[in-house]
């Protein structure tokens, strides 16, 4: 007896895979929005602080690669995506004082680069 998937089972498998990919994209988008909100508050407390300015610019770059519904446009230059340093900055500069924000930024850095297979 041969074991195989019928067409309906294949369609379900494909839909599950597509759904999982969309969830990852939306998760990255929502995390970036949350981090941007946190950074906005930190910038108000310490305007002109280079670290917050740098991270905020990187988050803007990421958020601009999503439409308003959180769908990934995949329009960004792959070389620029590869140059993002959110993770490194967060580990070196933020983690000791704010491990939650550091983890959030590292997650965003990793997940966003994965969308470009980096």
C-alpha positions in Angstrom: 0.0 0.0 0.0 1.5 3.3 -1.1 1.5 6.2 1.4 1.0 9.5 -0.2 -0.8 12.8 0.0 -3.8 13.5 -2.1 -4.3 16.9 -3.7 -6.4 18.2 -0.9 -3.8 17.2 1.7 -1.1 19.0 -0.4 -3.2 22.1 -0.6 -3.6 22.1 3.2 0.2 21.7 3.6 0.9 24.5 1.2 -1.7 26.8 3.0 -0.2 26.0 6.4 3.3 26.9 5.1 2.1 30.1 3.6 0.3 31.0 6.8 3.4 30.3 8.8 5.5 32.6 6.6 2.9 35.4 6.8 2.8 35.1 10.6 6.6 35.5 10.7 6.4 38.6 8.5 3.6 40.1 10.6 5.5 39.2 13.8 8.6 41.1 12.6 6.5 44.0 11.6 4.7 44.2 15.0 7.9 43.8 16.9 9.5 46.6 14.8 6.5 48.9 15.6 6.8 48.1 19.3 10.5 48.8 19.3 10.0 52.0 17.4 7.4 53.1 20.0 9.9 52.4 22.8 12.7 54.2 21.0 10.5 57.2 20.5 10.1 57.5 24.2 13.8 57.0 24.8 14.6 59.7 22.3 12.3 62.1 24.2 14.2 61.3 27.4 17.6 61.7 25.8 17.3 63.7 22.5 20.2 63.5 20.2 21.7 60.4 21.7 23.5 58.7 18.8 22.5 55.2 19.7 18.8 55.9 19.8 19.1 57.9 16.5 20.9 55.0 14.8 18.5 52.3 16.0 15.5 54.4 15.2 16.8 54.9 11.6 17.3 51.2 11.2 13.8 50.5 12.5 12.4 53.1 10.0 14.3 51.3 7.3 12.7 48.0 8.3 9.2 49.4 8.8 9.4 51.0 5.3 9.7 47.6 3.9 6.2 46.6 5.0 2.9 48.0 3.9 0.4 49.5 6.4 -1.2 46.1 6.9 2.2 44.5 7.8 2.7 42.7 4.5 6.4 42.4 3.6 7.1 44.3 0.3 10.6 42.9 0.0 11.7 46.1 -1.7 14.8 46.8 0.3 18.3 46.6 -1.1 19.6 43.2 0.1 23.1 44.8 0.8 21.5 47.4 3.0 19.6 44.7 4.9 22.8 42.8 5.5 24.4 46.0 6.9 21.8 46.4 9.7 23.5 46.2 13.1 20.5 46.3 15.5 21.5 43.1 17.1 25.2 44.1 17.7 24.2 47.5 19.0 21.6 46.0 21.4 24.0 43.4 22.8 26.9 45.9 23.3 25.0 48.9 24.4 21.5 48.1 25.6 21.5 44.6 27.0 23.2 45.4 30.3 20.6 48.0 31.3 17.5 46.8 29.4 17.7 43.1 28.5 14.0 43.1 27.3 14.6 45.8 24.7 17.9 44.2 23.7 16.2 40.8 23.1 13.4 42.5 21.1 16.0 44.3 18.8 18.0 41.1 18.4 14.8 39.2 17.4 13.9 42.0 14.8 17.4 41.9 13.4 17.4 38.1 13.0 13.8 37.8 11.7 14.1 40.6 9.2 17.3 39.3 7.8 15.8 35.9 7.5 13.0 37.4 5.2 15.9 38.1 2.8 17.6 34.7 3.4 20.5 36.4 5.2 
